[in-house]
Amino acid sequence: MGGQNYSMTLYNTSVTSMLRMRWGRQRCMWLARTVTRRHGQRDTAQILLLRGAKYLSDKNGVTPLDLCVQGGYGETCEVLIQYHPRLFQTIIQMTQNEDLRENMLRQVLEHLSQQSESQYLKILTSLAEVATTNGHKLLSLSSNYDAQMKSLLRIVRIFCHVFRIGPSSPSNGIDLSYNGNKTPRSQVFKPLELLWHSLDEWLVLIATELMKNKKDSTDITSILLKQKGQDQDGTSIPPFEPPGPGSYENLSTGTGESKPDALGGKQEASADCQDVISMTANRLSAVIQAFYMCCSCQMPPGMTSPRFIEFVCKHDEVLKCFVNRNPKIIFDHFHFLLECPELMSRFMHIIKAQPFKDRCEWFYEHLHSGQPDSDMVHRPVNENDILLVHRDSIFRSSCEVVSRANCAKLKQGIAVRFHGEEGMGQGVVREWFDILSNEIVNPDYALFTQSADGTTFQPNSNSYVNPDHLNYFRFAGQILGLALNHRQLVNIYFTRSFYKHILGIPVNYQDVASIDPEYAKNLQWILDNDISDLGLELTFSVETDVFGAMEEVPLKPGGGSILVTQNNKAEYVQLVTELRMTRAIQPQINAFLQGFHMFIPPSLIQLFDEYELELLLSGMPEIDVSDWIRNTEYTSGYEREDPVIQWFWEVVEDITPEERVLLLQFVTGSSRVPHGGFANIMGGSGLQNFTIAAVPYTPNLLPTSSTCINMLKLPEYPSKEILKDRLLVALHCGSYGYTMA
């Protein structure tokens, strides 16, 4: 070796990227391939560094550390840091580089954090400091929102990942950092407290402005304009931090003190700038998301941090103001809504007001968020993961293989093969779902019964005649959950009440019409009339079928001795409804949901109402508008030639296919057109055409419907524009306020 220069090249396992380390006066080439074991590269680097190899970048500026991080080689990074401690901070700073794959960075930092408790704490503290710096940059109007937001959330995700896999990750339900416990581990969050404090101050300041009904709000707008103006001039400004109460005039922007009227007074500020909420909502919401992630990583799965719940409750009005101004914030940053029912309930009315398409995208984004990275190398199907089913006993054999299959693998993908057949692929999977959707409602299994309209199905209260009925209900739930998970449509439609059960929405007396229209009319009559002197002698008990025998069942404790009166009749109707629609089939519902929730979390499915769930599961039907027009009747003063009717059908032609389906659901309770077209639509008492009835117009009055007789009650709107606006509001705001004739 004397007198020569040696250099060394390490090859990555996937590409022949070179890691060069030169020795002073020696030259030769040593190739080391780490195809089978990663520590081969680590050992090679160790040997070279022991012999005095220098750490240099190649002609393109790529360093050995760059290559190691790109490949996720934590062991080699550990060796490099041992000889060059300054590289530790280089790795920490790499978390801000969006060109590096996040999962590779996680892999490297995960390995480094496992070396010792002190190393673990050092990594977390350093990441927290970088996150805090990035957070304050995000809270400055001088920064690029999109780039800074992505950087902050990326760093926080890595921070939370390393925190969770640490040697003492939370498992006992104690929030180690935010419940006041003074542990070394809790100290890693200390740098972030500066960021959370700035966030809290800004939200309090905005709340104060809202309470003042925008009086003097241009004071704060001027401050923001000053920042924005300096940004455009290229002048450096400090983090976007709120001033203390009454101290706007003392806010320093880095170029001297600024006054609220620094850009020409309040008139110019209000004329040239958006209001403060529009300017800050996205930035503050991203920091709120980071705060939630940091709170959550300290809690056991399924639990929400008390501190974060307290935070949302404290700033409830401001957060609602944010999402009302820009609902997209919900889907971009307020992921916490999906994981905490208490918080979800505060925003549910805003969430459900968002377009169906947006909620579908959010649904699938979060449903598949835990799946392996899309850029992972494709692996062939493992023979053990194939669902091998018998075509001649497809229901039973599918039930057996699905119950044995790995749930996590089924979420990632499904491979089906029929016994004795070679075919596989998406076509076979599609056929499998088609056949099973028909088999689920096969009368031979006694799981479901047809509803009064003959096109929808309801769990059979007598399904116990099949000894395996609860196991089969669980399987039916699994199939529908799998179909929804993989965006496979099923050729089956359920009653509105059953969709409500899946969603956890309480049923009401109108839902009884799907299984017994006459009984539903009787309940409606009780509600509409004074029963004080009719001598009905009803009590809070009813006679019903219990395992094949008629028995008197109390609707509530002691119900047999409690008379139904004018004052308590509403309670009676609701309890009767719950008995017939829920209690009578509760075991079946529970078994179905047990299977369904294996693939679809309850929090996610709550994004939709019962009508939208039907569309998710069974797809969007095609509607022939000309057939619809031909088979529509008019009453209460309307005729086909009336201007309002002409406008109505023009609007139906103009709206989207999705909105036409919503209209059909709104009036008939179903998204389906029966075989034979609109002439065969069923009502509560048999065939019943779609009907439009006139209603006197008053400003802002919305259309309503009577679903049991397929009637749209359409106000006599003065213009087509008002008709369209009011109709779309009624369709998108929902499934509430329906009436029965």
C-alpha positions in Angstrom: 0.0 0.0 0.0 3.0 2.3 0.5 3.1 5.4 -1.5 -0.4 4.9 -3.1 -3.8 6.5 -2.5 -6.6 4.2 -1.6 -10.3 5.0 -2.1 -13.3 2.9 -1.2 -16.7 2.5 -2.9 -19.7 1.1 -1.1 -22.7 0.0 -3.1 -26.3 0.5 -2.1 -28.5 -2.7 -2.0 -30.9 -1.3 -4.7 -28.7 0.9 -6.9 -24.9 1.2 -7.4 -24.6 4.5 -5.6 -21.1 5.2 -4.5 -19.9 6.1 -1.1 -16.3 7.4 -1.4 -13.9 7.8 1.5 -10.3 8.6 0.6 -7.1 7.9 2.4 -4.3 10.4 2.3 -1.6 8.9 0.0 -3.0 5.5 -1.0 -5.0 4.6 -4.1 -6.9 1.5 -4.9 -10.6 0.5 -5.2 -12.4 -1.8 -2.9 -16.0 -2.8 -3.8 -18.3 -4.0 -1.1 -21.8 -5.2 -1.9 -24.4 -5.4 0.8 -27.0 -7.5 -1.0 -27.9 -9.8 1.8 -27.0 -8.1 5.0 -27.0 -4.4 5.8 -24.3 -4.6 8.5 -21.8 -5.5 5.7 -21.8 -1.9 4.7 -21.5 -0.8 8.4 -18.5 -3.1 8.9 -16.8 -1.9 5.8 -17.3 1.8 6.9 -16.0 0.9 10.3 -12.8 -0.6 8.9 -12.1 2.3 6.6 -12.7 4.9 9.3 -10.4 3.0 11.7 -7.7 3.3 9.1 -8.2 7.0 8.9 -10.5 7.4 5.8 -11.6 11.0 5.2 -15.2 12.0 5.0 -15.7 13.7 1.6 -18.5 14.3 -0.9 -18.3 13.2 -4.5 -18.2 15.6 -7.5 -21.9 16.0 -7.3 -21.8 17.1 -3.7 -23.3 13.8 -2.5 -21.9 12.7 0.9 -21.7 9.2 2.4 -24.3 10.2 4.9 -26.7 11.3 2.1 -26.4 7.8 0.6 -26.8 6.1 3.9 -30.0 8.0 4.8 -31.4 7.5 1.3 -31.1 3.8 1.8 -32.3 3.8 5.4 -28.9 2.4 6.7 -29.2 3.3 10.3 -26.2 1.1 11.4 -23.8 2.8 8.9 -25.1 6.2 10.0 -24.3 5.3 13.6 -20.7 4.5 12.6 -20.3 7.8 10.7 -21.6 9.7 13.7 -19.2 7.9 16.0 -16.3 9.3 14.0 -17.9 12.6 13.0 -20.3 13.7 15.8 -21.2 16.8 13.8 -23.2 14.6 11.4 -25.8 14.0 14.1 -27.2 17.6 13.6 -26.9 17.1 9.8 -29.3 14.1 10.1 -31.7 16.1 12.2 -31.6 18.9 9.6 -32.3 16.4 6.9 -35.8 16.0 8.2 -36.6 19.3 6.5 -35.5 18.0 3.1 -38.6 16.9 1.3 -36.5 15.2 -1.4 -35.6 12.5 1.1 -38.1 9.7 1.7 -39.7 10.1 5.1 -39.8 6.4 5.8 -36.0 6.1 5.2 -35.4 9.0 7.7 -37.7 7.3 10.2 -35.7 4.1 9.8 -32.4 5.7 10.4 -33.6 7.8 13.4 -35.4 4.7 14.8 -32.1 2.8 14.8 -30.1 5.6 16.4 -32.7 6.2 19.1 -32.4 2.6 20.2 -28.7 2.8 21.1 -29.2 4.5 24.5 -31.7 6.4 26.5 -29.6 9.6 26.3 -29.3 9.2 22.5 -33.1 8.7 22.3 -33.7 11.9 24.4 -31.2 13.9 22.4 -32.8 13.0 19.1 -36.3 13.9 20.3 -35.1 17.2 21.8 -33.3 18.1 18.6 -36.4 17.3 16.5 -38.6 19.3 18.8 -36.3 22.3 18.4 -36.3 22.0 14.6 -40.1 21.6 14.7 -40.5 24.7 16.8 -38.4 26.8 14.5 -40.3 25.6 11.5 -43.6 26.2 13.3 -42.7 29.8 14.0 -41.7 30.2 10.3 -45.1 28.9 9.3 -46.7 31.4 11.6 -45.0 34.2 9.6 -46.6 35.7 6.5 -43.1 35.9 5.1 -42.9 32.2 4.6 -44.2 30.0 1.8 -47.2 28.4 3.4 -47.3 25.2 1.4 -43.6 24.4 1.8 -43.4 25.4 5.5 -46.6 23.5 6.4 -45.3 20.3 4.8 -42.0 20.7 6.5 -43.5 21.2 10.0 -45.9 18.3 9.7 -43.2 16.0 8.3 -40.8 16.8 11.2 -43.6 16.3 13.7 -44.6 13.0 12.2 -41.0 11.8 12.5 -40.8 13.1 16.0 -43.9 11.2 17.0 -42.8 8.0 15.4 -39.4 8.1 17.2 -41.2 9.0 20.5 -43.6 6.0 20.2 -40.9 3.4 19.5 -38.8 4.6 22.4 -37.8 2.4 25.3 -40.6 3.6 27.5 -43.5 4.2 25.1 -46.9 5.0 26.8 -49.0 1.9 27.6 -50.6 2.6 30.9 -53.0 5.4 29.8 -50.9 8.1 31.4 -50.1 11.2 29.4 -46.5 11.5 30.6 -45.9 15.0 29.3 -49.1 16.9 29.7 -50.4 15.5 33.0 -47.7 17.2 35.0 -45.3 14.3 35.5 -41.7 15.6 35.6 -39.8 12.9 33.8 -36.8 13.1 31.5 -39.0 12.0 28.7 -41.5 14.8 29.2 -38.7 17.3 28.8 -38.3 16.5 25.1 -41.6 18.4 24.5 -40.4 21.5 26.3 -39.1 23.3 23.1 -42.5 22.9 21.5 -44.2 24.7 24.3 -43.0 28.0 22.8 -44.9 27.1 19.6 -48.0 26.0 21.4 -48.0 29.2 23.4 -47.8 31.3 20.3 -50.7 29.3 18.8 -52.8 29.8 21.9 -52.1 33.6 21.9 -53.2 34.0 18.3 -56.4 32.1 18.8 -57.2 34.1 21.9 -56.5 37.3 20.0 -58.7 36.3 17.1 -61.5 35.3 19.5 -61.3 38.8 21.0 -61.6 40.3 17.6 -64.6 38.2 16.8 -66.3 39.2 20.1 -65.8 42.8 19.2 -67.9 42.2 16.1 -65.0 43.3 13.9 -64.8 46.7 15.5 -61.2 48.0 15.3 -60.3 44.7 13.5 -58.2 46.7 11.0 -55.6 47.2 13.8 -54.6 43.5 13.5 -55.0 43.6 9.8 -52.5 46.4 9.5 -50.0 44.4 11.4 -50.4 41.5 9.0 -50.2 43.8 6.1 -46.9 45.3 7.4 -45.5 41.8 7.6 -46.7 41.0 4.1 -45.4 44.2 2.6 -41.9 43.6 4.1 -42.0 40.0 2.7 -42.7 41.4 -0.8 -39.8 43.8 -0.4 -37.5 41.0 0.6 -37.0 42.4 4.1 -36.4 39.9 6.9 -39.1 39.7 9.5 -39.4 37.7 12.8 -41.8 34.9 13.5 -45.5 35.5 13.2 -46.2 36.2 16.9 -49.2 38.0 18.3 -48.6 41.1 20.4 -49.9 41.4 23.9 -53.2 43.1 24.6 -53.2 46.7 23.7 -49.7 46.7 22.3 -50.2 46.6 18.6 -48.2 49.8 18.2 -45.2 48.3 19.8 -44.9 45.3 17.5 -41.5 45.2 16.0 -41.2 43.8 12.5 -37.4 43.9 12.2 -37.2 47.3 10.6 -38.3 49.5 13.5 -41.6 50.0 15.3 -44.8 49.8 13.3 -48.1 51.5 13.9 -51.5 50.1 13.0 -51.8 52.7 10.3 -48.3 52.1 8.9 -49.6 51.4 5.4 -51.9 54.3 5.1 -54.4 53.8 7.9 -57.4 51.7 8.5 -59.2 52.5 5.2 -56.3 51.2 3.1 -55.9 48.2 5.3 -59.5 47.1 5.0 -59.6 47.9 1.3 -56.4 46.1 0.3 -56.4 43.1 2.5 -58.4 40.1 3.5 -59.6 39.9 7.1 -57.3 38.4 9.6 -59.0 35.0 9.7 -58.6 34.4 6.0 -55.0 35.3 6.3 -54.1 33.1 9.2 -56.6 30.2 9.3 -54.6 27.8 7.2 -51.3 28.5 9.0 -52.8 28.2 12.5 -54.8 25.1 11.5 -51.6 23.4 10.4 -50.0 24.2 13.8 -53.1 22.9 15.5 -52.6 19.6 13.5 -49.0 19.4 14.7 -50.2 20.1 18.3 -52.7 17.3 18.0 -50.1 14.9 16.7 -47.8 15.6 19.6 -50.5 15.2 22.2 -51.7 12.0 20.6 -48.3 10.3 20.4 -48.2 10.3 24.2 -51.6 8.5 24.6 -52.5 4.9 24.2 -54.3 4.0 20.9 -58.0 5.0 21.0 -57.6 7.7 23.6 -57.5 11.4 23.0 -55.3 13.7 25.1 -57.2 15.6 27.8 -55.1 18.6 27.0 -56.1 18.6 23.4 -59.8 18.2 24.2 -59.5 21.1 26.6 -57.7 23.1 23.9 -60.5 22.5 21.3 -63.2 23.4 23.8 -61.4 26.6 24.8 -61.1 27.7 21.2 -64.3 26.2 19.9 -65.7 29.4 18.3 -62.5 30.3 16.5 -62.1 26.8 15.1 -65.6 26.8 13.9 -65.1 30.1 12.3 -62.0 28.8 10.5 -63.9 25.8 9.0 -67.0 27.9 8.1 -64.7 30.3 6.2 -62.7 27.5 4.6 -64.3 24.0 5.0 -61.3 22.4 3.3 -59.4 23.0 6.6 -61.3 20.1 8.0 -60.0 17.6 5.4 -56.5 19.1 5.4 -55.7 19.6 9.1 -58.5 18.6 11.5 -57.9 14.9 11.4 -58.5 14.8 15.2 -62.2 14.9 14.5 -62.1 11.3 13.3 -60.6 10.0 16.4 -62.6 11.7 19.1 -66.4 11.5 19.1 -66.7 14.4 21.6 -64.9 16.7 19.2 -66.5 15.2 16.1 -70.0 16.1 17.4 -69.0 19.8 17.6 -68.2 20.0 13.9 -70.5 17.3 12.4 -73.0 19.8 11.0 -70.1 21.5 9.2 -68.6 18.3 8.0 -71.8 16.9 6.6 -72.4 20.2 4.8 -69.3 19.5 2.6 -69.7 18.0 -0.9 -70.2 14.3 -0.9 -67.2 13.9 -3.2 -64.9 15.7 -0.8 -66.0 13.6 2.1 -65.5 10.4 0.0 -61.9 11.4 -0.7 -61.3 12.2 2.9 -62.9 8.9 3.9 -60.6 6.8 1.7 -57.5 8.9 2.5 -57.8 8.1 6.2 -59.1 4.6 5.6 -55.9 3.7 3.8 -53.6 5.9 5.7 -52.1 2.9 7.6 -51.4 0.9 4.5 -47.8 0.2 3.3 -46.2 2.9 1.2 -47.4 2.9 -2.4 -43.8 2.9 -3.6 -43.0 -0.3 -1.8 -41.7 -3.0 -4.2 -44.6 -5.2 -5.4 -44.5 -8.7 -4.1 -46.3 -11.6 -5.7 -49.4 -13.0 -4.0 -48.6 -15.5 -1.3 -50.4 -18.7 -2.0 -51.5 -18.9 1.6 -53.3 -15.5 1.2 -55.5 -16.6 -1.6 -59.2 -17.1 -0.7 -60.0 -20.5 -2.2 -63.7 -20.9 -2.4 -66.1 -23.5 -3.8 -68.5 -22.2 -6.4 -71.3 -24.7 -5.5 -71.2 -23.6 -1.8 -69.8 -20.1 -2.2 -71.5 -18.6 0.8 -70.5 -21.2 3.4 -67.0 -21.7 2.0 -66.4 -17.9 1.7 -67.5 -17.5 5.3 -65.0 -20.1 6.4 -62.0 -18.8 4.5 -62.7 -15.1 5.4 -63.0 -16.0 9.1 -59.6 -17.6 9.0 -57.9 -14.9 6.9 -55.6 -12.2 8.2 -57.7 -9.1 8.6 -54.8 -6.7 7.9 -53.9 -8.5 4.7 -57.5 -8.4 3.5 -57.4 -4.7 3.9 -54.4 -4.4 1.7 -55.7 -6.6 -1.1 -58.0 -9.6 -2.0 -57.1 -12.5 -4.1 -59.9 -15.0 -4.9 -59.7 -18.3 -6.7 -62.6 -20.7 -7.3 -61.8 -24.4 -6.5 -60.9 -26.2 -9.7 -60.5 -23.0 -11.7 -57.2 -21.2 -12.7 -58.6 -17.7 -13.1 -57.5 -15.0 -10.7 -57.4 -11.2 -10.7 -59.8 -8.3 -10.3 -62.4 -9.9 -12.6 -62.7 -12.9 -10.3 -62.9 -10.6 -7.2 -65.7 -8.6 -8.8 -67.6 -11.8 -9.6 -67.1 -13.0 -6.0 -68.6 -9.8 -4.6 -71.5 -10.0 -7.1 -72.4 -13.5 -6.2 -72.1 -13.0 -2.4 -74.2 -9.9 -2.5 -77.0 -12.0 -3.9 -76.3 -14.9 -1.5 -76.5 -12.7 1.6 -80.2 -12.1 0.9 -80.9 -15.6 -0.2 -84.1 -16.7 1.6 -82.5 -20.1 2.3 -80.2 -18.5 4.9 -83.1 -16.6 6.5 -80.8 -13.6 7.3 -82.8 -10.8 5.6 -86.4 -10.3 4.6 -87.8 -8.1 1.9 -89.3 -4.7 2.8 -92.7 -3.5 1.8 -91.5 -2.1 -1.4 -90.0 -5.4 -2.5 -86.6 -3.9 -3.4 -84.8 -3.4 -0.1 -83.9 -5.8 2.7 -84.1 -5.7 6.5 -82.5 -8.1 9.0 -84.9 -11.0 9.8 -86.0 -11.0 13.4 -86.7 -14.8 13.0 -83.2 -15.5 11.6 -82.6 -17.7 14.7 -84.2 -20.6 12.7 -80.7 -20.8 11.1 -78.3 -22.0 13.9 -75.4 -20.2 12.4 -77.3 -16.9 11.8 -75.1 -14.7 14.0 -71.9 -16.1 12.5 -73.4 -15.4 9.0 -74.5 -11.9 10.0 -70.9 -11.2 11.0 -69.7 -12.5 7.7 -72.2 -10.3 5.8 -70.8 -7.3 7.7 -67.3 -8.4 6.7 -68.2 -8.6 3.0 -69.8 -5.2 3.0 -66.9 -3.8 4.9 -64.4 -5.3 2.5 -66.4 -4.2 -0.5 -66.4 -0.6 0.8 -62.7 -0.8 1.7 -61.8 -1.8 -1.9 -64.4 0.3 -3.6 -66.3 -2.7 -4.9 -70.0 -2.2 -5.4 -72.5 -4.7 -4.1 -75.8 -5.5 -5.8 -77.9 -5.3 -2.7 -80.0 -2.5 -1.1 -81.1 -2.3 2.5 -83.9 -0.4 4.2 -83.2 3.1 5.4 -83.4 2.0 9.0 -80.6 -0.6 8.5 -78.3 2.0 7.0 -79.0 4.1 10.0 -78.0 1.2 12.3 -74.7 0.9 10.4 -74.1 4.6 11.0 -75.3 4.7 14.6 -78.1 7.1 13.7 -81.3 6.6 15.8 -84.4 5.3 13.9 -87.7 7.2 14.0 -91.3 6.2 13.4 -91.1 7.1 9.7 -88.6 4.2 9.2 -91.4 1.7 10.2 -93.0 2.3 6.8 -90.4 0.2 5.1 -91.6 -3.0 6.9 -95.2 -2.1 7.8 -96.7 0.9 6.0 -100.1 0.6 7.7 -98.5 0.4 11.2 -96.4 3.5 10.4 -99.6 5.4 9.4 -101.2 4.4 12.7 -98.2 5.8 14.6 -98.5 9.0 12.5 -102.2 9.3 13.3 -101.5 9.0 17.1 -99.0 11.9 16.8 -101.3 14.0 14.7 -104.4 13.7 16.8 -105.6 14.3 20.4 -106.0 10.8 22.0 -107.2 12.0 25.4 -110.8 11.0 25.0 -110.6 8.1 22.4 -110.5 5.3 24.9 -107.6 3.5 23.2 -106.3 2.0 26.4 -102.8 1.7 25.1 -100.0 0.9 27.5 -96.3 1.0 27.2 -96.2 -2.6 26.2 -96.9 -4.4 22.9 -97.5 -7.9 21.8 -94.7 -9.2 19.6 -93.2 -12.4 18.2 -90.5 -13.8 20.6 -88.9 -17.0 19.2 -92.0 -18.0 17.4 -94.5 -17.2 20.2 -96.5 -14.1 20.8 -95.6 -12.4 24.1 -96.4 -9.1 25.8 -93.1 -7.1 25.8 -92.8 -3.9 28.0 -91.5 -0.9 26.2 -89.9 0.3 29.5 -89.8 -1.0 33.0 -93.4 -1.4 34.3 -94.7 -0.5 30.9 -97.7 -2.8 31.2 -99.2 -0.5 33.8 -98.4 2.8 32.2 -101.1 4.3 30.1 -100.4 6.2 26.9 -101.6 9.7 27.2 -101.6 12.9 25.1 -98.5 14.0 27.1 -96.4 10.9 26.7 -97.6 9.6 23.3 -94.4 10.8 21.5 -92.3 8.7 23.9 -94.6 5.7 23.2 -94.2 6.1 19.4 -90.4 6.3 19.7 -90.2 3.3 22.0 -92.5 1.2 19.7 -90.3 2.2 16.8 -87.1 1.2 18.6 -88.7 -2.2 19.6 -89.7 -3.1 16.0 -86.8 -1.6 14.2 -83.9 -2.1 16.7 -84.6 -4.2 19.8 -86.2 -7.0 17.8 -83.1 -7.5 15.7 -80.4 -6.2 18.1 -78.3 -9.4 18.1 -78.3 -9.5 14.3 -77.3 -5.8 14.1 -74.5 -6.3 16.6 -73.1 -9.3 14.8 -73.2 -7.5 11.4 -71.4 -4.4 12.9 -68.8 -6.6 14.5 -67.8 -7.8 11.0 -68.3 -4.5 9.3 -66.1 -2.6 11.8 -63.2 -5.0 11.2 -62.6 -3.1 8.0 -64.5 0.2 8.4 -63.9 2.3 11.6 -67.1 3.7 13.1 -65.6 7.2 13.2 -65.0 7.3 9.5 -68.4 6.0 8.3 -70.1 8.8 10.3 -69.0 11.2 7.6 -72.1 10.1 5.7 -75.8 9.9 6.1 -77.9 6.9 5.3 -78.6 8.0 1.8 -74.9 8.5 1.0 -74.0 5.2 2.5 -76.3 3.5 0.1 -74.5 5.2 -2.8 -71.1 4.2 -1.4 -72.1 0.6 -1.1 -74.2 0.2 -4.2 -73.1 2.9 -6.6 -74.7 5.7 -8.6 -77.7 4.6 -10.7 -78.4 6.1 -14.1 -81.7 8.1 -14.1 -83.7 8.6 -17.3 -85.1 12.2 -16.8 -87.5 11.9 -19.7 -89.0 8.7 -18.2 -89.2 10.5 -14.9 -91.1 13.4 -16.5 -93.5 11.1 -18.2 -94.4 9.3 -15.0 -94.9 12.3 -12.7 -98.2 13.5 -11.4 -99.1 17.0 -10.2 -101.5 18.0 -7.4 -102.6 20.9 -5.1 -102.8 23.3 -8.0 -99.8 22.4 -10.2 -100.1 21.3 -13.8 -97.4 20.2 -16.2 -97.4 23.5 -18.1 -97.0 25.7 -15.1 -93.8 27.9 -15.1 -92.7 26.5 -11.7 -92.9 22.9 -13.1 -91.1 23.9 -16.3 -88.3 25.5 -14.1 -88.2 22.4 -11.9 -87.5 20.0 -14.8 -85.0 22.4 -16.3 -83.1 22.4 -13.0 -83.3 18.6 -12.9 -81.7 18.5 -16.4 -79.0 21.0 -15.3 -77.9 19.4 -12.0 -75.3 16.7 -11.7 -76.1 13.0 -11.7 -75.3 12.8 -8.0 -77.8 15.6 -7.3 -80.5 13.8 -9.3 -80.0 10.7 -7.1 -80.2 12.9 -4.0 -83.5 14.3 -5.3 -84.9 10.8 -5.9 -83.8 9.8 -2.4 -85.2 13.0 -0.9 -88.7 12.3 -2.3 -88.9 8.4 -2.4 -86.4 7.4 0.2 -84.6 5.3 -2.3 -81.8 5.9 -4.9 -83.1 3.2 -7.2 -85.4 3.3 -10.1 -87.2 -0.1 -10.2 -87.1 -2.5 -13.2 -89.5 -1.0 -15.7 -88.7 2.6 -14.8 -90.6 5.3 -12.9 -93.9 3.8 -13.8 -93.2 1.0 -11.3 -92.2 3.1 -8.3 -93.7 1.7 -5.1 -95.3 3.8 -2.3 -96.4 2.8 1.1 -99.6 1.1 -0.2 -98.5 -0.1 -3.6 -97.7 1.5 -6.9 -97.4 5.3 -6.4 -96.1 7.7 -9.1 -93.7 10.5 -8.3 -95.9 13.5 -7.4 -95.3 17.2 -7.1 -97.6 19.2 -4.9 -97.9 23.0 -4.8 -97.1 24.8 -1.5 -97.6 28.6 -1.0 -94.3 30.5 -1.3 -92.7 32.3 1.6 -89.1 33.7 1.5 -86.4 31.1 2.2 -88.9 28.2 2.3 -87.4 24.9 1.4 -89.0 22.0 -0.4 -90.1 19.1 1.7 -91.2 15.5 1.0 -93.6 12.7 2.0 -91.6 9.6 1.3 -94.4 7.1 1.9 -96.4 8.6 -1.1 -93.4 9.8 -3.2 -94.5 13.4 -2.9 -92.3 16.5 -3.4 -93.9 19.5 -1.8 -92.6 22.3 -4.0 -93.2 26.0 -3.1 -94.4 28.3 -5.8 -91.1 30.0 -6.3 -91.0 33.3 -8.2 -88.0 32.4 -10.3 -85.9 29.5 -11.6 -82.8 30.8 -9.8 -84.5 30.8 -6.4 -86.1 27.4 -7.1 -82.7 25.9 -7.9 -81.0 27.5 -4.9 -83.6 26.3 -2.4 -83.8 22.8 -3.9 -80.1 22.3 -3.7 -80.0 23.5 -0.1 -82.7 20.9 0.7 -80.9 18.1 -1.0 -77.4 18.8 0.5 -78.7 19.5 4.0 -80.4 16.5 4.1 -82.3 13.7 5.5 -84.1 15.7 8.1 -87.6 17.0 8.3 -89.4 14.5 6.1 -93.1 14.1 6.6 -95.7 11.4 6.0 -99.1 11.9 4.5 
